[in-house]
Amino acid sequence: MRKRIGTLLAPVIFVTLLLIPMPSLSSEQHKLAAVIGLTMCLWITEALPLPVTGLLVPTLVILLGIAPASKALAPFADPIMFLFLGAFVLARAINLHGLDKRFAYRVLTLRRVGENPARILFAYGAVCCFISMWISNTATVAMMFPIGLAIIRTLRTNRHGISDRYATAMMLICAFAASIGGLATPIGTPPNLIGLGFIERQLGRHIAFVEWMSFAIPMVIVLFFILFTYLRLFCPAGVSELKGIRAVLRDEYNKLGRFTKGERNTLIAFGCTVILWIAPGIFAMTLGDHHPITKHYSQYVPESIAALTGALLLFLLPIDWKKQQFTIDLKSAFEIDWGVMALFGGGIALGQMAFETKLAESIAQSLTGILPTDGWAPILVLAGIATLTSEFTSNTASANMIVPVVILLGGSSSLQPTIAATMAASLGFMLPISTPTNAIVYSSGYIPLMRMIKYGILLDIIGIIIIFIGTILLIPTQ
């Protein structure tokens, strides 16, 4: 029914927005607003497959004359797309050689984890949350996603009572915990650095690495425990204990025997990628954010290049040199989920066009006359707006759009609202296109769209409240 409604409603929204006079907008902005309305309706209702709607975005942008093909299609060559490509090829190799199964068996056979579904969920989410404090949320999920899939497959193979909702919880806690963990440090997610840059340039206030952590980590801890609690409540495993499964899994682990050449090679490629991803955080902690090595490394070895380096190593590390057999071949590498890349490419294109046409700027300016500027109200309202915009544009785009408006509204006394809006821009839990992390776990097939929307909205609301309270209690006014 939802798809049928979307099929009828989407073109109505599109035509209506095109025909309604919008004198304050340019022709390109007006047409892009119609494209955004159409796209949002199609994505929410799934009237078309999500990747198809992603490809529809640049198609309409070109056909309507909003932007030439060179600009409309450029987001599909964005560095984030190559991060996806490299990470997906690595995940494919991990699955191909059974390394994910080995990791899963090892995690599940831990004494304090192996026979309790809730502890498995908590341990998996906590690892995602902690890792994302130091490397990007997307890189974290790219690492942890195949391990989560292996845990689900193992539990379903050995214990048929595991529910579909528990599989959903495993995937959601991977993406959501990674986004939450990114709030904890300045380098955890790009919006943090964007907000800090605006604060330093416009307000003349420098927030040190440790100072940020002092108020962000308590919020992250509270938010993660709430996430775990409600996923455990709403997505039960169907069984309270997996009696005997630890012994079964230990036997399965022992059957794997010694590491194969393919596993070792995959582990080398994966390990190199992880080291390249973690290095900026290590340099920032030891040398400082402004040290030349930190700056140059981030410039020359971005996350996308780190992912591609690991993927390329798979084609170079031999399993049998005489037979010219390498860790992965082209046919196996092509068995990744290209649909997710099309989906997210469309999302990037939509956000970029909003800035290219200055539609985002027009929206931001229209808000300046109606938003509150006194008391605690701006913190709550602006955090809510930042969260809402991050659902439909990238977190980075949301921060770039909202943070300048916050500073414009509050002037020299806008430190608290600015930090709140900066952190809220990283929430975006509702849709697959909200963040790359959501898109990755959505590709698993274990998350029905309406379930992601329902649990994502709940976490958005909780996140806004936690950030609001934390801002008032932990962040100075100046």
Sequence and secondary structure as in RCSB ss.txt:
>XXXX:A:sequence
MRKRIGTLLAPVIFVTLLLIPMPSLSSEQHKLAAVIGLTMCLWITEALPLPVTGLLVPTLVILLGIAPASKALAP
FADPIMFLFLGAFVLARAINLHGLDKRFAYRVLTLRRVGENPARILFAYGAVCCFISMWISNTATVAMMFPIGLA
IIRTLRTNRHGISDRYATAMMLICAFAASIGGLATPIGTPPNLIGLGFIERQLGRHIAFVEWMSFAIPMVIVLFF
ILFTYLRLFCPAGVSELKGIRAVLRDEYNKLGRFTKGERNTLIAFGCTVILWIAPGIFAMTLGDHHPITKHYSQY
VPESIAALTGALLLFLLPIDWKKQQFTIDLKSAFEIDWGVMALFGGGIALGQMAFETKLAESIAQSLTGILPTDG
WAPILVLAGIATLTSEFTSNTASANMIVPVVILLGGSSSLQPTIAATMAASLGFMLPISTPTNAIVYSSGYIPLM
RMIKYGILLDIIGIIIIFIGTILLIPTQ
>XXXX:A:secstr
 HHHHHHHHHHHHHHHHHHS  TTS HHHHHHHHHHHHHHHHHHHTSS HHHHHHHHHHHHHHTTSS HHHHSGG
GGSHHHHHHHHHHHHHHHHHHTTHHHHHHHHHHTSTTTTT HHHHHHHHHHHHHHHTTTS HHHHHHHHHHHHHH
HHHHHHHH TT  HHHHHHHHHHHHHHHHHHTTSSTTSSHHHHHHHHHHHHHH     HHHHHHHHHHHHHHHHH
HHHHHHHHHS  S S  TTHHHHHHHHHHHT S  HHHHHHHHHHHHHHHHHHHHHHHHHHH TTSHHHHHHHHH
S HHHHHHHHHHHHHHSEEETTTTEES  HHHHT S HHHHHHHHHHHHHHHHHHHTTHHHHHHHHHTTTS  ST
THHHHHHHHHHHHHHHHS HHHHHHHHHHHHHHHHGGG HHHHHHHHHHTTT  SSTTT HHHHHHHTTS S HH
HHHHHHHHHHHHHHHHHHHHHHHHS   
